Amino acid sequence: MPAPNSAALRGNFPSPEAEAARYALLRRLAPSMRHHLVVNLQPIGMIYEVMDRRLRAPTPDLAHVQDSASKINGFAKAALQSCIDVVGWLAQDDAATTPVADAVRECTLLLATSLSFRGYALRNEAAAITGTVCRSAIRNLLTGALVYCTDHWPGPADLQLAAEAQEDAAVVTIALRATQADKGFSAEANYRKITWGDLEAIAAAEGATIVQGEHRVELRFPWVAPA
């Protein structure tokens, strides 16, 4: 029996270059994901301590205790949603779609804190546009492009994000503008830098395109009908 060739074995799976690029990107996103996970868990312990002291009082103020319990419940639900979101980055649903503005907001919220430490400010100016795109495509390519920009363009700087609807695709642009803000910390990245080849491999695997200009990156995501 003839041995199957490598293309047959891969089937519809991404290329090795795309898989390597996605792994590198996830390694770079890991600190931001960790912060995203714990941000809603940290207040729970503090609220519990306050509630515990109130319950130990000779005549507990049950209204305040009930308010504290409600806050704990709210933070717990938010923490659960954060866990679901992060798992979605690790085990992506290729059929999931999303409005462009929602995806841009999600990506900027994930990276804003970590990039600000390095002297970069994210300016989300992407207006709401009609239509949906593949969620995994815009997640991977947009975050990858943001990390790439901050890896290769010196700060401090603003990264301005805009979006527009074209007939066949949604176009998201990242424009870098140097500023006189604080340079931030110059700590080494937790993994290797993202390269332009990484972005091209991710774009090819996701059916998107990416073009680099002078202090500008343009991402094109084909429209996808909601499932």
MDAnalysis code that builds the backbone (N, CA, C; Angstrom):
import MDAnalysis as mda
import numpy as np

u = mda.Universe.empty(681, n_residues=227, atom_resindex=np.repeat(np.arange(227), 3), trajectory=True)
u.add_TopologyAttr("name", ["N", "CA", "C"] * 227)
u.add_TopologyAttr("resid", np.arange(1, 228))
u.add_TopologyAttr("resname", ["MET", "PRO", "ALA", "PRO", "ASN", "SER", "ALA", "ALA", "LEU", "ARG", "GLY", "ASN", "PHE", "PRO", "SER", "PRO", "GLU", "ALA", "GLU", "ALA", "ALA", "ARG", "TYR", "ALA", "LEU", "LEU", "ARG", "ARG", "LEU", "ALA", "PRO", "SER", "MET", "ARG", "HIS", "HIS", "LEU", "VAL", "VAL", "ASN", "LEU", "GLN", "PRO", "ILE", "GLY", "MET", "ILE", "TYR", "GLU", "VAL", "MET", "ASP", "ARG", "ARG", "LEU", "ARG", "ALA", "PRO", "THR", "PRO", "ASP", "LEU", "ALA", "HIS", "VAL", "GLN", "ASP", "SER", "ALA", "SER", "LYS", "ILE", "ASN", "GLY", "PHE", "ALA", "LYS", "ALA", "ALA", "LEU", "GLN", "SER", "CYS", "ILE", "ASP", "VAL", "VAL", "GLY", "TRP", "LEU", "ALA", "GLN", "ASP", "ASP", "ALA", "ALA", "THR", "THR", "PRO", "VAL", "ALA", "ASP", "ALA", "VAL", "ARG", "GLU", "CYS", "THR", "LEU", "LEU", "LEU", "ALA", "THR", "SER", "LEU", "SER", "PHE", "ARG", "GLY", "TYR", "ALA", "LEU", "ARG", "ASN", "GLU", "ALA", "ALA", "ALA", "ILE", "THR", "GLY", "THR", "VAL", "CYS", "ARG", "SER", "ALA", "ILE", "ARG", "ASN", "LEU", "LEU", "THR", "GLY", "ALA", "LEU", "VAL", "TYR", "CYS", "THR", "ASP", "HIS", "TRP", "PRO", "GLY", "PRO", "ALA", "ASP", "LEU", "GLN", "LEU", "ALA", "ALA", "GLU", "ALA", "GLN", "GLU", "ASP", "ALA", "ALA", "VAL", "VAL", "THR", "ILE", "ALA", "LEU", "ARG", "ALA", "THR", "GLN", "ALA", "ASP", "LYS", "GLY", "PHE", "SER", "ALA", "GLU", "ALA", "ASN", "TYR", "ARG", "LYS", "ILE", "THR", "TRP", "GLY", "ASP", "LEU", "GLU", "ALA", "ILE", "ALA", "ALA", "ALA", "GLU", "GLY", "ALA", "THR", "ILE", "VAL", "GLN", "GLY", "GLU", "HIS", "ARG", "VAL", "GLU", "LEU", "ARG", "PHE", "PRO", "TRP", "VAL", "ALA", "PRO", "ALA"])
u.atoms.positions = np.array([
    [0.860, -1.199, 0.000],
    [0.000, 0.000, 0.000],
    [0.890, 1.240, 0.000],
    [0.662, 2.196, -0.884],
    [1.512, 3.389, -0.914],
    [1.277, 4.248, 0.313],
    [2.366, 4.860, 0.784],
    [2.266, 5.741, 1.955],
    [1.548, 7.024, 1.566],
    [0.648, 7.524, 2.432],
    [-0.044, 8.772, 2.115],
    [0.928, 9.932, 2.100],
    [0.696, 10.881, 1.209],
    [1.588, 12.034, 1.185],
    [1.234, 12.997, 2.301],
    [2.119, 13.991, 2.533],
    [1.938, 14.914, 3.661],
    [0.696, 15.763, 3.499],
    [0.363, 16.104, 2.243],
    [-0.838, 16.930, 2.038],
    [-2.083, 16.173, 2.427],
    [-2.121, 14.859, 2.119],
    [-3.287, 14.049, 2.481],
    [-3.407, 13.910, 3.974],
    [-2.252, 13.792, 4.633],
    [-2.285, 13.665, 6.087],
    [-2.782, 14.952, 6.740],
    [-2.394, 16.097, 6.166],
    [-2.802, 17.371, 6.756],
    [-4.291, 17.619, 6.568],
    [-4.836, 17.171, 5.431],
    [-6.244, 17.426, 5.168],
    [-6.524, 18.916, 5.177],
    [-7.502, 19.340, 5.979],
    [-7.850, 20.753, 6.071],
    [-7.163, 21.463, 7.224],
    [-6.192, 20.818, 7.830],
    [-5.511, 21.436, 8.951],
    [-4.586, 22.549, 8.459],
    [-4.285, 23.544, 9.329],
    [-3.374, 24.621, 8.926],
    [-1.981, 24.087, 8.627],
    [-1.218, 24.886, 7.907],
    [0.151, 24.514, 7.582],
    [1.009, 24.514, 8.851],
    [2.154, 23.812, 8.831],
    [3.053, 23.851, 9.993],
    [3.478, 25.271, 10.345],
    [3.643, 26.126, 9.313],
    [4.031, 27.514, 9.572],
    [2.941, 28.256, 10.338],
    [1.678, 28.008, 9.961],
    [0.572, 28.658, 10.657],
    [0.435, 28.146, 12.084],
    [0.619, 26.837, 12.272],
    [0.545, 26.267, 13.616],
    [1.646, 26.839, 14.500],
    [2.869, 26.956, 13.960],
    [3.972, 27.517, 14.728],
    [3.710, 28.980, 15.076],
    [3.140, 29.720, 14.122],
    [2.841, 31.131, 14.369],
    [1.769, 31.278, 15.448],
    [0.743, 30.428, 15.401],
    [-0.318, 30.492, 16.416],
    [0.235, 30.139, 17.793],
    [1.121, 29.153, 17.855],
    [1.709, 28.789, 19.141],
    [2.515, 29.955, 19.708],
    [3.338, 30.584, 18.853],
    [4.123, 31.722, 19.306],
    [3.219, 32.853, 19.794],
    [2.124, 33.084, 19.065],
    [1.199, 34.150, 19.465],
    [0.564, 33.838, 20.812],
    [0.116, 32.585, 21.017],
    [-0.490, 32.231, 22.298],
    [0.498, 32.399, 23.441],
    [1.766, 32.069, 23.193],
    [2.777, 32.263, 24.234],
    [2.914, 33.743, 24.575],
    [2.840, 34.594, 23.576],
    [2.938, 36.033, 23.822],
    [1.682, 36.592, 24.488],
    [0.538, 35.971, 24.209],
    [-0.713, 36.447, 24.806],
    [-0.938, 35.907, 26.212],
    [-0.163, 34.902, 26.626],
    [-0.402, 34.237, 27.908],
    [-0.447, 35.199, 29.099],
    [0.483, 36.165, 29.245],
    [0.383, 37.085, 30.392],
    [-0.905, 37.892, 30.397],
    [-1.348, 38.323, 29.224],
    [-2.601, 39.085, 29.150],
    [-3.786, 38.209, 29.493],
    [-3.756, 36.943, 29.062],
    [-4.835, 36.022, 29.400],
    [-4.873, 35.753, 30.896],
    [-3.696, 35.613, 31.503],
    [-3.647, 35.384, 32.947],
    [-4.267, 36.559, 33.697],
    [-3.928, 37.777, 33.274],
    [-4.524, 38.957, 33.903],
    [-6.034, 38.979, 33.689],
    [-6.464, 38.604, 32.498],
    [-7.896, 38.569, 32.176],
    [-8.638, 37.585, 33.076],
    [-7.964, 36.484, 33.438],
    [-8.592, 35.467, 34.275],
    [-8.712, 35.911, 35.730],
    [-7.672, 36.550, 36.258],
    [-7.646, 36.835, 37.704],
    [-8.295, 38.161, 38.073],
    [-8.506, 39.038, 37.084],
    [-8.993, 40.376, 37.426],
    [-10.341, 40.339, 38.147],
    [-11.184, 39.356, 37.832],
    [-12.485, 39.252, 38.496],
    [-12.454, 38.341, 39.723],
    [-11.365, 37.601, 39.910],
    [-11.259, 36.730, 41.081],
    [-10.691, 37.463, 42.287],
    [-9.789, 38.411, 42.070],
    [-9.136, 39.099, 43.178],
    [-10.108, 39.812, 44.122],
    [-11.136, 40.509, 43.606],
    [-12.042, 41.207, 44.528],
    [-12.857, 40.274, 45.417],
    [-13.042, 39.023, 44.988],
    [-13.895, 38.113, 45.751],
    [-13.345, 37.888, 47.151],
    [-12.033, 37.671, 47.265],
    [-11.428, 37.454, 48.581],
    [-11.581, 38.667, 49.478],
    [-11.404, 39.866, 48.924],
    [-11.525, 41.089, 49.735],
    [-12.958, 41.284, 50.206],
    [-13.915, 41.048, 49.315],
    [-15.321, 41.204, 49.711],
    [-15.686, 40.174, 50.776],
    [-15.158, 38.953, 50.624],
    [-15.442, 37.917, 51.622],
    [-14.943, 38.339, 53.001],
    [-13.745, 38.906, 53.080],
    [-13.212, 39.326, 54.377],
    [-14.098, 40.380, 55.023],
    [-14.577, 41.332, 54.230],
    [-15.475, 42.361, 54.763],
    [-16.775, 41.724, 55.242],
    [-17.324, 40.813, 54.448],
    [-18.578, 40.155, 54.816],
    [-18.399, 39.313, 56.074],
    [-17.238, 38.644, 56.202],
    [-16.979, 37.823, 57.379],
    [-16.948, 38.666, 58.650],
    [-16.316, 39.838, 58.574],
    [-16.277, 40.727, 59.753],
    [-17.673, 41.199, 60.132],
    [-18.480, 41.495, 59.122],
    [-19.840, 41.961, 59.405],
    [-20.679, 40.852, 60.036],
    [-20.474, 39.620, 59.608],
    [-21.229, 38.503, 60.178],
    [-20.815, 38.220, 61.624],
    [-19.601, 38.577, 62.000],
    [-19.119, 38.342, 63.369],
    [-19.582, 39.425, 64.346],
    [-20.186, 40.471, 63.819],
    [-20.665, 41.545, 64.690],
    [-21.819, 41.024, 65.561],
    [-22.004, 41.609, 66.754],
    [-23.095, 41.170, 67.637],
    [-24.453, 41.222, 66.955],
    [-24.670, 42.242, 66.163],
    [-25.934, 42.352, 65.401],
    [-25.571, 42.626, 63.939],
    [-25.370, 41.583, 63.156],
    [-24.944, 41.764, 61.759],
    [-25.935, 42.595, 60.967],
    [-25.377, 43.453, 60.117],
    [-26.194, 44.242, 59.196],
    [-26.463, 43.373, 57.974],
    [-27.617, 42.727, 57.980],
    [-27.904, 41.757, 56.930],
    [-28.032, 42.407, 55.551],
    [-28.424, 43.657, 55.506],
    [-28.537, 44.337, 54.210],
    [-27.166, 44.464, 53.554],
    [-26.155, 44.826, 54.368],
    [-24.800, 44.933, 53.830],
    [-24.241, 43.555, 53.471],
    [-24.563, 42.557, 54.292],
    [-24.100, 41.194, 54.009],
    [-24.694, 40.703, 52.686],
    [-25.989, 40.965, 52.504],
    [-26.640, 40.559, 51.260],
    [-26.021, 41.280, 50.073],
    [-25.675, 42.558, 50.243],
    [-25.044, 43.314, 49.167],
    [-23.679, 42.714, 48.815],
    [-22.904, 42.334, 49.844],
    [-21.596, 41.714, 49.613],
    [-21.742, 40.382, 48.891],
    [-22.736, 39.588, 49.292],
    [-22.968, 38.298, 48.635],
    [-23.339, 38.495, 47.172],
    [-24.107, 39.522, 46.892],
    [-24.495, 39.812, 45.517],
    [-23.273, 40.201, 44.682],
    [-22.377, 40.966, 45.297],
    [-21.161, 41.363, 44.577],
    [-20.279, 40.147, 44.289],
    [-20.155, 39.256, 45.271],
    [-19.370, 38.032, 45.061],
    [-19.958, 37.222, 43.911],
    [-21.269, 37.121, 43.890],
    [-21.938, 36.380, 42.813],
    [-21.652, 37.017, 41.455],
    [-21.681, 38.342, 41.413],
    [-21.414, 39.043, 40.154],
    [-19.996, 38.819, 39.660],
    [-19.024, 38.926, 40.584],
    [-17.632, 38.708, 40.193],
    [-17.393, 37.255, 39.807],
    [-18.059, 36.315, 40.480],
    [-17.895, 34.892, 40.145],
    [-18.420, 34.617, 38.739],
    [-19.562, 35.192, 38.379],
    [-20.099, 35.008, 37.033],
    [-19.162, 35.606, 35.984],
    [-18.612, 36.783, 36.304],
    [-17.681, 37.415, 35.363],
    [-16.411, 36.582, 35.214],
    [-15.933, 35.999, 36.321],
    [-14.744, 35.149, 36.262],
    [-15.006, 33.903, 35.431],
    [-16.206, 33.320, 35.576],
    [-16.561, 32.148, 34.779],
    [-16.578, 32.493, 33.299],
    [-17.125, 33.642, 32.954],
    [-17.165, 34.053, 31.555],
    [-15.756, 34.281, 31.025],
    [-14.867, 34.825, 31.884],
    [-13.475, 35.024, 31.476],
    [-12.810, 33.692, 31.166],
    [-13.089, 32.677, 31.990],
    [-12.531, 31.340, 31.748],
    [-13.014, 30.781, 30.418],
    [-14.313, 30.947, 30.152],
    [-14.875, 30.457, 28.888],
    [-14.230, 31.182, 27.711],
    [-14.023, 32.497, 27.854],
    [-13.400, 33.275, 26.782],
    [-11.990, 32.786, 26.496],
    [-11.204, 32.558, 27.553],
    [-9.814, 32.127, 27.368],
    [-9.764, 30.735, 26.742],
    [-10.641, 29.834, 27.183],
    [-10.688, 28.500, 26.580],
    [-11.014, 28.620, 25.092],
    [-11.835, 29.593, 24.741],
    [-12.170, 29.813, 23.341],
    [-10.963, 30.196, 22.498],
    [-9.975, 30.832, 23.108],
    [-8.744, 31.147, 22.383],
    [-7.908, 29.890, 22.162],
    [-7.976, 28.950, 23.098],
    [-7.158, 27.739, 23.001],
    [-7.804, 26.693, 22.105],
    [-9.130, 26.573, 22.159],
    [-9.857, 25.600, 21.337],
    [-10.881, 26.378, 20.516],
    [-10.434, 26.936, 19.416],
    [-11.252, 27.877, 18.676],
    [-12.299, 27.178, 17.816],
    [-13.440, 27.823, 17.736],
    [-14.537, 27.353, 16.891],
    [-14.425, 28.074, 15.556],
    [-13.978, 27.359, 14.533],
    [-13.760, 27.981, 13.229],
    [-15.052, 28.456, 12.578],
    [-16.193, 27.958, 13.056],
    [-17.467, 28.347, 12.459],
    [-18.082, 29.573, 13.136],
    [-17.517, 30.002, 14.257],
    [-18.085, 31.133, 15.002],
    [-17.832, 32.438, 14.266],
    [-18.830, 33.293, 14.267],
    [-18.707, 34.601, 13.630],
    [-18.904, 35.692, 14.670],
    [-18.508, 36.910, 14.311],
    [-18.623, 38.029, 15.246],
    [-18.694, 39.339, 14.484],
    [-19.415, 40.328, 15.015],
    [-19.334, 41.666, 14.432],
    [-17.917, 42.213, 14.598],
    [-17.471, 42.998, 13.640],
    [-16.096, 43.492, 13.664],
    [-15.828, 44.342, 14.903],
    [-16.728, 45.239, 15.225],
    [-16.504, 46.133, 16.365],
    [-16.355, 45.352, 17.665],
    [-17.149, 44.282, 17.827],
    [-17.054, 43.464, 19.039],
    [-15.685, 42.784, 19.130],
    [-15.201, 42.266, 18.004],
    [-13.909, 41.586, 18.004],
    [-12.768, 42.566, 18.280],
    [-12.836, 43.744, 17.686],
    [-11.793, 44.746, 17.924],
    [-11.779, 45.140, 19.393],
    [-12.973, 45.322, 19.975],
    [-13.053, 45.671, 21.392],
    [-12.473, 44.559, 22.261],
    [-12.794, 43.305, 21.935],
    [-12.281, 42.173, 22.703],
    [-10.760, 42.120, 22.655],
    [-10.189, 42.287, 21.492],
    [-8.732, 42.211, 21.343],
    [-8.026, 43.365, 22.046],
    [-8.588, 44.566, 21.948],
    [-7.948, 45.708, 22.597],
    [-8.042, 45.603, 24.120],
    [-9.166, 45.112, 24.630],
    [-9.289, 44.935, 26.064],
    [-8.302, 43.893, 26.582],
    [-8.057, 42.856, 25.790],
    [-7.118, 41.819, 26.202],
    [-5.693, 42.358, 26.293],
    [-5.306, 43.225, 25.353],
    [-3.908, 43.636, 25.258],
    [-3.608, 45.017, 25.834],
    [-4.619, 45.805, 26.111],
    [-4.395, 47.208, 26.478],
    [-3.468, 47.358, 27.676],
    [-3.686, 46.580, 28.732],
    [-2.886, 46.738, 29.948],
    [-1.433, 46.366, 29.719],
    [-1.191, 45.199, 29.112],
    [0.188, 44.755, 28.910],
    [0.942, 45.695, 27.969],
    [0.275, 46.203, 26.934],
    [0.953, 47.107, 26.015],
    [1.219, 48.468, 26.655],
    [0.329, 48.899, 27.549],
    [0.556, 50.184, 28.217],
    [1.805, 50.145, 29.082],
    [2.110, 48.991, 29.654],
    [3.335, 48.850, 30.437],
    [4.579, 49.055, 29.571],
    [4.444, 48.783, 28.278],
    [5.574, 48.912, 27.357],
    [5.582, 50.256, 26.629],
    [4.664, 51.140, 27.011],
    [4.663, 52.488, 26.439],
    [3.760, 52.674, 25.234],
    [2.830, 51.727, 25.001],
    [1.926, 51.824, 23.856],
    [0.484, 52.001, 24.345],
    [-0.222, 52.924, 23.719],
    [-1.627, 53.161, 24.052],
    [-2.487, 52.728, 22.876],
    [-3.480, 51.886, 23.150],
    [-4.403, 51.441, 22.109],
    [-5.569, 52.419, 22.018],
    [-5.818, 52.928, 20.834],
    [-6.930, 53.850, 20.591],
    [-7.928, 53.160, 19.667],
    [-8.994, 52.644, 20.243],
    [-9.991, 51.924, 19.453],
    [-10.981, 52.917, 18.861],
    [-10.812, 53.205, 17.577],
    [-11.711, 54.121, 16.877],
    [-12.523, 53.385, 15.815],
    [-12.621, 52.061, 15.987],
    [-13.362, 51.244, 15.022],
    [-14.859, 51.432, 15.231],
    [-15.500, 52.027, 14.264],
    [-16.946, 52.244, 14.349],
    [-17.677, 50.932, 14.079],
    [-18.898, 50.851, 14.597],
    [-19.723, 49.670, 14.352],
    [-20.093, 49.625, 12.874],
    [-19.817, 48.484, 12.236],
    [-20.164, 48.321, 10.829],
    [-21.016, 47.063, 10.681],
    [-21.878, 47.075, 9.694],
    [-22.788, 45.960, 9.478],
    [-22.049, 44.773, 8.872],
    [-22.356, 43.578, 9.396],
    [-21.750, 42.370, 8.851],
    [-20.904, 41.657, 9.887],
    [-20.666, 40.372, 9.634],
    [-19.869, 39.567, 10.552],
    [-18.706, 38.910, 9.818],
    [-17.661, 38.585, 10.610],
    [-16.478, 37.912, 10.073],
    [-16.171, 36.707, 10.950],
    [-15.243, 35.874, 10.501],
    [-14.835, 34.711, 11.280],
    [-14.138, 35.164, 12.564],
    [-14.633, 34.688, 13.701],
    [-14.108, 35.146, 14.984],
    [-12.651, 34.739, 15.193],
    [-12.306, 33.494, 14.856],
    [-10.928, 33.053, 15.053],
    [-9.973, 33.830, 14.163],
    [-10.415, 34.184, 12.960],
    [-9.548, 34.919, 12.034],
    [-9.186, 36.283, 12.592],
    [-10.191, 37.040, 13.030],
    [-9.900, 38.390, 13.504],
    [-9.203, 38.359, 14.861],
    [-9.521, 37.381, 15.694],
    [-8.806, 37.255, 16.968],
    [-7.319, 37.035, 16.742],
    [-6.997, 36.024, 15.932],
    [-5.600, 35.658, 15.739],
    [-4.817, 36.731, 14.988],
    [-5.383, 37.210, 13.899],
    [-4.625, 38.122, 13.058],
    [-4.514, 39.515, 13.673],
    [-5.580, 40.000, 14.307],
    [-5.525, 41.339, 14.888],
    [-4.590, 41.381, 16.096],
    [-4.722, 40.418, 17.018],
    [-3.806, 40.419, 18.162],
    [-2.373, 40.188, 17.703],
    [-2.198, 39.294, 16.718],
    [-0.853, 39.074, 16.197],
    [-0.260, 40.335, 15.605],
    [-1.069, 41.090, 14.861],
    [-0.582, 42.331, 14.253],
    [-0.244, 43.375, 15.310],
    [-1.041, 43.459, 16.362],
    [-0.758, 44.414, 17.432],
    [0.553, 44.076, 18.138],
    [0.747, 42.789, 18.426],
    [1.998, 42.375, 19.060],
    [3.171, 42.625, 18.116],
    [2.982, 42.322, 16.832],
    [4.038, 42.564, 15.844],
    [4.436, 44.042, 15.822],
    [3.444, 44.913, 15.792],
    [3.727, 46.350, 15.733],
    [4.564, 46.811, 16.927],
    [4.209, 46.333, 18.095],
    [4.928, 46.763, 19.291],
    [6.276, 46.055, 19.432],
    [6.448, 44.929, 18.741],
    [7.748, 44.253, 18.728],
    [8.749, 44.982, 17.844],
    [8.265, 45.594, 16.759],
    [9.181, 46.105, 15.733],
    [9.150, 47.621, 15.562],
    [8.158, 48.297, 16.116],
    [8.112, 49.745, 16.020],
    [8.350, 50.328, 17.399],
    [9.331, 51.213, 17.553],
    [9.686, 51.712, 18.883],
    [8.591, 52.582, 19.495],
    [8.453, 52.496, 20.804],
    [7.526, 53.334, 21.552],
    [8.285, 54.476, 22.200],
    [7.601, 55.353, 22.901],
    [6.152, 55.329, 23.142],
    [5.378, 55.725, 21.886],
    [4.185, 55.174, 21.777],
    [3.384, 55.439, 20.586],
    [1.928, 55.093, 20.847],
    [1.074, 55.665, 20.021],
    [-0.346, 55.303, 19.999],
    [-0.576, 54.340, 18.848],
    [-1.391, 53.330, 19.095],
    [-1.832, 52.425, 18.038],
    [-3.314, 52.706, 17.821],
    [-3.626, 53.310, 16.689],
    [-4.998, 53.716, 16.392],
    [-5.654, 52.677, 15.493],
    [-6.775, 52.140, 15.941],
    [-7.489, 51.114, 15.189],
    [-8.741, 51.708, 14.559],
    [-8.945, 51.404, 13.291],
    [-10.137, 51.854, 12.571],
    [-10.678, 50.684, 11.762],
    [-11.936, 50.770, 11.390],
    [-12.570, 49.699, 10.611],
    [-13.525, 50.312, 9.604],
    [-13.598, 49.681, 8.446],
    [-14.561, 50.114, 7.430],
    [-15.099, 48.895, 6.693],
    [-16.305, 49.045, 6.193],
    [-16.946, 47.960, 5.453],
    [-16.765, 48.184, 3.963],
    [-16.251, 47.172, 3.284],
    [-16.175, 47.179, 1.830],
    [-17.098, 46.093, 1.293],
    [-17.235, 46.033, 0.005],
    [-18.233, 45.131, -0.576],
    [-17.960, 43.676, -0.230],
    [-16.701, 43.270, -0.271],
    [-16.378, 41.853, -0.077],
    [-15.693, 41.541, 1.240],
    [-15.366, 42.570, 2.015],
    [-14.599, 42.310, 3.235],
    [-14.688, 43.469, 4.208],
    [-14.376, 43.156, 5.462],
    [-14.198, 44.188, 6.479],
    [-12.711, 44.502, 6.542],
    [-12.374, 45.788, 6.586],
    [-10.980, 46.216, 6.608],
    [-10.691, 46.874, 7.951],
    [-9.707, 46.314, 8.658],
    [-9.269, 46.867, 9.941],
    [-7.850, 47.387, 9.764],
    [-7.620, 48.623, 10.156],
    [-6.293, 49.211, 10.010],
    [-5.716, 49.550, 11.378],
    [-4.399, 49.383, 11.477],
    [-3.642, 49.772, 12.662],
    [-2.641, 50.825, 12.217],
    [-2.734, 52.021, 12.766],
    [-1.806, 53.098, 12.429],
    [-1.019, 53.477, 13.671],
    [0.296, 53.565, 13.525],
    [1.144, 53.897, 14.665],
    [1.542, 55.366, 14.590],
    [1.409, 56.053, 15.727],
    [1.792, 57.460, 15.814],
    [2.674, 57.644, 17.043],
    [3.903, 58.088, 16.825],
    [4.836, 58.296, 17.929],
    [4.325, 59.397, 18.850],
    [4.545, 59.241, 20.152],
    [4.120, 60.224, 21.141],
    [5.285, 60.545, 22.076],
    [5.038, 61.472, 22.977],
    [6.025, 61.846, 23.991],
    [5.651, 61.285, 25.356],
    [4.849, 60.233, 25.366],
    [4.401, 59.640, 26.627],
    [5.539, 58.869, 27.283],
    [5.245, 58.327, 28.463],
    [6.211, 57.522, 29.195],
    [6.623, 56.318, 28.353],
    [7.925, 56.009, 28.346],
    [8.417, 54.879, 27.557],
    [8.004, 53.537, 28.137],
    [7.563, 53.502, 29.379],
    [7.150, 52.251, 29.985],
    [8.341, 51.383, 30.344],
    [8.077, 50.101, 30.568],
    [9.114, 49.156, 30.956],
    [9.704, 48.498, 29.710],
    [10.981, 48.238, 29.743],
    [11.645, 47.608, 28.605],
    [11.957, 46.146, 28.888],
    [11.059, 45.468, 29.600],
    [11.288, 44.065, 29.949],
    [11.277, 43.205, 28.691],
    [12.052, 42.128, 28.719],
    [12.105, 41.220, 27.593],
    [10.765, 40.504, 27.429],
    [10.430, 40.205, 26.187],
    [9.191, 39.473, 25.914],
    [9.286, 38.071, 26.506],
    [8.125, 37.507, 26.873],
    [8.110, 36.173, 27.493],
    [8.371, 35.057, 26.486],
    [8.420, 35.400, 25.198],
    [8.710, 34.423, 24.147],
    [9.244, 35.210, 22.963],
    [9.519, 34.549, 21.863],
    [10.138, 35.228, 20.720],
    [9.216, 36.285, 20.121],
    [9.818, 37.175, 19.342],
    [9.036, 38.200, 18.670],
    [8.174, 37.589, 17.567],
    [7.050, 38.235, 17.316],
    [6.198, 37.851, 16.198],
    [6.786, 38.455, 14.923],
    [6.928, 37.646, 13.881],
    [7.503, 38.109, 12.623],
    [6.407, 38.372, 11.591],
    [6.790, 39.062, 10.511],
    [5.825, 39.285, 9.433],
    [5.438, 37.960, 8.777],
    [6.386, 37.028, 8.717],
    [6.075, 35.710, 8.187],
    [5.022, 34.999, 9.011],
    [5.053, 35.182, 10.337],
    [4.022, 34.610, 11.205],
    [2.646, 35.148, 10.802],
    [2.556, 36.455, 10.612],
    [1.268, 37.064, 10.266],
    [0.771, 36.591, 8.911],
    [1.688, 36.453, 7.947],
    [1.274, 35.969, 6.630],
    [0.770, 34.521, 6.711],
    [1.420, 33.707, 7.541],
    [0.986, 32.313, 7.687],
    [-0.388, 32.239, 8.348],
    [-0.614, 33.053, 9.381],
    [-1.919, 33.073, 10.050],
    [-2.991, 33.563, 9.079],
    [-2.683, 34.631, 8.339],
    [-3.658, 35.178, 7.388],
    [-4.032, 34.138, 6.338],
    [-3.047, 33.423, 5.814],
    [-3.329, 32.408, 4.794],
    [-4.203, 31.300, 5.361],
    [-3.931, 30.882, 6.608],
    [-4.715, 29.811, 7.229],
    [-6.139, 30.257, 7.525],
    [-6.337, 31.544, 7.777],
    [-7.653, 32.059, 8.150],
    [-8.430, 32.614, 6.962],
    [-7.837, 32.587, 5.764],
    [-8.534, 33.126, 4.599],
    [-8.606, 34.634, 4.585],
    [-7.699, 35.290, 5.315],
    [-7.660, 36.747, 5.369],
    [-6.405, 37.234, 4.647],
    [-6.255, 38.533, 4.535],
    [-5.051, 39.103, 3.936],
    [-4.518, 40.205, 4.833],
    [-3.211, 40.463, 4.730],
    [-2.575, 41.482, 5.545],
    [-1.539, 42.204, 4.698],
    [-1.517, 43.532, 4.786],
    [-0.595, 44.365, 4.009],
    [0.055, 45.363, 4.960],
    [1.355, 45.546, 4.793],
    [2.083, 46.478, 5.643],
    [2.471, 47.720, 4.855],
    [2.229, 48.891, 5.453],
    [2.664, 50.148, 4.878],
    [3.618, 50.839, 5.838],
    [3.833, 52.118, 5.618],
    [4.715, 52.878, 6.512],
    [3.969, 53.210, 7.801],
    [4.378, 52.558, 8.885],
    [3.736, 52.740, 10.184],
    [2.235, 52.456, 10.104],
    [1.906, 51.447, 9.323],
    [0.493, 51.121, 9.126],
    [0.369, 49.661, 8.691],
    [-0.652, 48.980, 9.210],
    [-0.956, 47.604, 8.812],
    [-2.434, 47.541, 8.481],
    [-2.757, 46.893, 7.373],
    [-4.157, 46.750, 6.949],
    [-4.527, 45.276, 6.922],
    [-5.629, 44.933, 7.572],
    [-6.129, 43.566, 7.642],
    [-7.482, 43.493, 6.929],
    [-7.652, 42.467, 6.099],
    [-8.900, 42.294, 5.376],
    [-9.511, 40.939, 5.748],
    [-10.764, 40.979, 6.198],
    [-11.468, 39.774, 6.621],
    [-12.735, 39.606, 5.764],
    [-12.837, 38.520, 5.015],
    [-14.033, 38.294, 4.193],
    [-15.288, 38.231, 5.058],
    [-16.382, 38.703, 4.512],
    [-17.659, 38.610, 5.224],
    [-18.093, 37.160, 5.347],
    [-18.696, 36.831, 6.473],
    [-19.209, 35.481, 6.717],
    [-20.621, 35.625, 7.272],
    [-21.564, 34.871, 6.727],
    [-22.931, 34.902, 7.247],
    [-22.957, 34.236, 8.619],
    [-23.698, 34.786, 9.582],
    [-23.789, 34.162, 10.912],
    [-24.310, 32.734, 10.828],
    [-23.758, 31.860, 11.659],
    [-24.200, 30.446, 11.669],
    [-25.627, 30.397, 12.173],
])
